[in-house]
Amino acid sequence: MCVTAVESRPAGIVGASQSPSRRPIGARVMAFVALTKPRIIELLLITTVPVMFLAQQGVPDLKLVLLTCVGGYLSAGGANALNMYIDRDIDALMDRTSQRPLVTGMVSPRECLAFGISLGVISTLLFGLTVNWLSAWLALGALLFYVVVYTMILKRRTSQNIVWGGIAGCLPVLIGWSAVKDSMSWAPVILFLVMFFWTPPHYWPLSMKVKDDYARVGVPMLPVVASNKVVAKQIVIYSWVMVAVSLLLTPLGYTGWFYTTVALLAGGFWLWEAHGLQNRARAEVSGGKLKEMRLFHWSITYVSLLFVAIAVDPFLR
């Protein structure tokens, strides 16, 4: 499905009365921080640092952890800034993105573009010169995949955008492992797959909530082009595969009883919520009674618990 371009933002929103450079310095600083989407990066770091503990089978070098976190933040922040630069036309028309820095005029498009590219270059060099070059190329690959493959190619063309575009968000687990080992193994691959199957059922409930926003700008998120029944069925399928994959670490010898217990309990509750959403969708419940955001919020708790368990497990074996 190919979607035509959307008209640029309404007049009077961006650069309303003065150039961005003449805005208050404090507000400008916060605007540049907002370009990096700090709340999303927090989640990426949650999936990076625990994998370093797993790779080390204990406490990794704290300086290495710090450098990996800084490099990861800069790389993901650069990707998010470039995403906002490319999506500034539709961001101005969507309620949930109407206060982003480019829409309000706090940052100009040229500044945003330069900022995003600069963060990408700095992060790649930081990783390469202080961590290792495998981590550097993985971080750069995640940035390019998110910006080019997801934002520029998939997002406005297919309802499977978040499925394949989510690969960029799966790469931090590989980066965390490679930062310690400077190589790959089955453990990070399994966790990569966990995040791959986690991303759609994590994001589709939110898309169900704001599907009118996406429909208005012509972005074919699955809930825009399919019924709630279809979306909920897909959520259940991905959820079962995700939970099954998460349990592979223990039989392969990477984790023990603690991780397995957390994965079973957290995964079981996830499946309970996913099937609950499917049952409500089948009953053609709509509006607030669909309670799709319950699964969205739990999905964040789930991945946090799972990766904390990954970090703690080596100390209990």
ZIUR-V811578 format. One record per backbone hydrogen bond with DSSP energy under -0.5 kcal/mol. NH is the residue of the N-H (numbers start at 1). CO is the residue of the C=O. E is the energy in kcal/mol with one decimal. If there is no record, write none. Layout:
nh=NH co=CO e=E
nh=NH co=CO e=E
This chain:
nh=3 co=156 e=-0.8
nh=13 co=10 e=-1.5
nh=14 co=10 e=-0.5
nh=16 co=13 e=-0.6
nh=22 co=19 e=-1.9
nh=23 co=20 e=-2.0
nh=28 co=24 e=-2.1
nh=29 co=25 e=-2.6
nh=30 co=26 e=-2.1
nh=31 co=27 e=-1.8
nh=32 co=28 e=-2.1
nh=33 co=29 e=-2.1
nh=34 co=30 e=-2.4
nh=35 co=31 e=-1.4
nh=36 co=32 e=-0.6
nh=36 co=33 e=-1.3
nh=37 co=34 e=-1.5
nh=40 co=37 e=-0.8
nh=41 co=37 e=-1.8
nh=42 co=38 e=-2.0
nh=43 co=39 e=-1.0
nh=44 co=40 e=-1.5
nh=45 co=41 e=-2.5
nh=46 co=42 e=-1.6
nh=47 co=43 e=-1.0
nh=48 co=45 e=-0.8
nh=49 co=45 e=-2.2
nh=50 co=46 e=-0.6
nh=52 co=48 e=-1.0
nh=52 co=49 e=-0.9
nh=53 co=49 e=-1.3
nh=54 co=50 e=-2.1
nh=55 co=51 e=-2.7
nh=56 co=52 e=-2.0
nh=57 co=53 e=-1.6
nh=58 co=53 e=-1.7
nh=60 co=58 e=-0.6
nh=65 co=61 e=-2.1
nh=66 co=62 e=-2.5
nh=67 co=63 e=-2.5
nh=68 co=64 e=-2.4
nh=69 co=65 e=-2.4
nh=70 co=66 e=-2.6
nh=71 co=67 e=-2.7
nh=72 co=68 e=-2.5
nh=73 co=69 e=-2.5
nh=74 co=70 e=-2.5
nh=75 co=71 e=-2.3
nh=76 co=72 e=-2.7
nh=77 co=73 e=-2.9
nh=78 co=74 e=-2.3
nh=79 co=75 e=-2.1
nh=80 co=76 e=-2.5
nh=81 co=77 e=-2.2
nh=82 co=78 e=-2.3
nh=83 co=79 e=-2.1
nh=84 co=80 e=-2.1
nh=85 co=81 e=-2.0
nh=86 co=82 e=-2.3
nh=87 co=83 e=-2.3
nh=88 co=85 e=-0.8
nh=91 co=87 e=-2.6
nh=92 co=88 e=-1.1
nh=93 co=90 e=-1.1
nh=94 co=90 e=-0.8
nh=94 co=91 e=-0.7
nh=97 co=94 e=-0.9
nh=98 co=95 e=-1.0
nh=100 co=97 e=-1.6
nh=103 co=100 e=-0.9
nh=104 co=100 e=-2.2
nh=105 co=101 e=-1.0
nh=106 co=101 e=-1.2
nh=107 co=101 e=-1.5
nh=112 co=108 e=-2.4
nh=113 co=109 e=-2.5
nh=114 co=110 e=-2.4
nh=115 co=111 e=-2.6
nh=116 co=112 e=-2.6
nh=117 co=113 e=-2.3
nh=118 co=114 e=-2.3
nh=119 co=115 e=-2.3
nh=120 co=116 e=-1.9
nh=121 co=117 e=-2.3
nh=122 co=118 e=-2.7
nh=123 co=119 e=-2.6
nh=124 co=120 e=-1.9
nh=125 co=121 e=-2.2
nh=126 co=122 e=-2.7
nh=127 co=123 e=-2.7
nh=128 co=124 e=-2.5
nh=129 co=125 e=-2.7
nh=130 co=126 e=-1.9
nh=131 co=126 e=-0.5
nh=131 co=127 e=-2.3
nh=132 co=127 e=-1.1
nh=136 co=132 e=-1.5
nh=137 co=133 e=-2.5
nh=138 co=134 e=-2.0
nh=139 co=135 e=-2.4
nh=140 co=136 e=-2.4
nh=141 co=137 e=-2.5
nh=142 co=138 e=-2.2
nh=143 co=139 e=-2.1
nh=144 co=140 e=-2.6
nh=145 co=141 e=-2.5
nh=146 co=142 e=-2.3
nh=147 co=143 e=-2.4
nh=148 co=144 e=-2.8
nh=149 co=144 e=-0.9
nh=150 co=145 e=-2.4
nh=151 co=146 e=-2.4
nh=152 co=147 e=-1.3
nh=153 co=148 e=-1.1
nh=154 co=149 e=-2.4
nh=155 co=150 e=-3.2
nh=157 co=154 e=-2.0
nh=158 co=154 e=-1.9
nh=161 co=158 e=-1.3
nh=164 co=160 e=-1.9
nh=165 co=161 e=-2.6
nh=166 co=162 e=-1.1
nh=167 co=164 e=-1.5
nh=168 co=165 e=-1.4
nh=169 co=166 e=-0.8
nh=170 co=166 e=-0.6
nh=170 co=167 e=-1.2
nh=171 co=167 e=-1.0
nh=171 co=168 e=-0.5
nh=173 co=170 e=-1.1
nh=174 co=170 e=-0.5
nh=174 co=171 e=-0.7
nh=175 co=171 e=-2.2
nh=176 co=172 e=-2.7
nh=177 co=173 e=-1.8
nh=178 co=174 e=-2.7
nh=179 co=175 e=-2.2
nh=180 co=176 e=-0.9
nh=180 co=177 e=-0.7
nh=181 co=177 e=-2.8
nh=182 co=178 e=-2.3
nh=189 co=185 e=-1.2
nh=190 co=186 e=-2.7
nh=191 co=187 e=-2.2
nh=192 co=188 e=-2.3
nh=193 co=189 e=-2.1
nh=194 co=190 e=-2.1
nh=195 co=191 e=-2.2
nh=196 co=192 e=-2.1
nh=197 co=193 e=-2.5
nh=198 co=194 e=-1.3
nh=199 co=195 e=-2.0
nh=200 co=196 e=-0.7
nh=201 co=197 e=-0.6
nh=202 co=198 e=-1.4
nh=203 co=199 e=-2.6
nh=204 co=200 e=-3.1
nh=206 co=202 e=-0.5
nh=207 co=203 e=-2.3
nh=208 co=204 e=-2.3
nh=209 co=205 e=-1.6
nh=210 co=206 e=-1.9
nh=211 co=208 e=-0.7
nh=213 co=210 e=-0.8
nh=214 co=210 e=-1.5
nh=215 co=211 e=-2.8
nh=216 co=212 e=-2.1
nh=217 co=213 e=-1.1
nh=218 co=214 e=-0.5
nh=218 co=215 e=-0.9
nh=219 co=214 e=-2.4
nh=220 co=218 e=-0.7
nh=221 co=219 e=-2.0
nh=222 co=159 e=-0.6
nh=224 co=221 e=-2.1
nh=225 co=221 e=-1.2
nh=226 co=222 e=-1.6
nh=231 co=227 e=-2.3
nh=232 co=228 e=-2.8
nh=233 co=229 e=-2.1
nh=234 co=230 e=-2.1
nh=235 co=231 e=-2.3
nh=236 co=232 e=-2.2
nh=237 co=233 e=-2.2
nh=238 co=234 e=-2.5
nh=239 co=235 e=-2.1
nh=240 co=236 e=-2.2
nh=241 co=237 e=-2.0
nh=242 co=238 e=-2.5
nh=243 co=239 e=-2.4
nh=244 co=240 e=-2.3
nh=245 co=241 e=-2.6
nh=246 co=242 e=-2.2
nh=247 co=243 e=-0.8
nh=247 co=244 e=-0.8
nh=248 co=245 e=-1.8
nh=249 co=246 e=-0.5
nh=251 co=247 e=-0.7
nh=252 co=248 e=-1.2
nh=253 co=250 e=-2.0
nh=254 co=249 e=-2.4
nh=255 co=249 e=-0.8
nh=260 co=256 e=-2.0
nh=261 co=257 e=-2.5
nh=262 co=258 e=-2.3
nh=263 co=259 e=-3.0
nh=264 co=260 e=-2.3
nh=265 co=261 e=-2.5
nh=266 co=262 e=-2.9
nh=267 co=263 e=-1.9
nh=268 co=264 e=-2.3
nh=269 co=265 e=-2.1
nh=270 co=266 e=-2.1
nh=271 co=267 e=-2.5
nh=272 co=268 e=-1.9
nh=273 co=269 e=-2.3
nh=274 co=270 e=-2.8
nh=275 co=271 e=-2.6
nh=276 co=272 e=-1.9
nh=277 co=273 e=-2.3
nh=278 co=274 e=-2.1
nh=279 co=275 e=-2.6
nh=280 co=276 e=-2.1
nh=281 co=277 e=-2.4
nh=282 co=278 e=-2.7
nh=283 co=279 e=-1.6
nh=284 co=281 e=-1.6
nh=285 co=280 e=-2.6
nh=289 co=286 e=-1.0
nh=290 co=287 e=-1.5
nh=291 co=288 e=-1.0
nh=294 co=291 e=-1.1
nh=295 co=291 e=-0.5
nh=295 co=292 e=-0.6
nh=296 co=292 e=-1.2
nh=297 co=293 e=-2.6
nh=298 co=294 e=-2.1
nh=299 co=295 e=-2.3
nh=300 co=296 e=-1.0
nh=301 co=297 e=-1.6
nh=302 co=298 e=-3.3
nh=303 co=299 e=-2.0
nh=304 co=300 e=-1.7
nh=305 co=301 e=-2.7
nh=306 co=302 e=-2.8
nh=307 co=303 e=-2.0
nh=308 co=304 e=-2.1
nh=309 co=305 e=-2.2
nh=310 co=306 e=-1.4
nh=311 co=307 e=-1.6
nh=312 co=308 e=-2.2
nh=313 co=309 e=-2.5
nh=314 co=310 e=-0.6
nh=315 co=312 e=-1.9
nh=316 co=313 e=-1.9
nh=317 co=314 e=-0.6
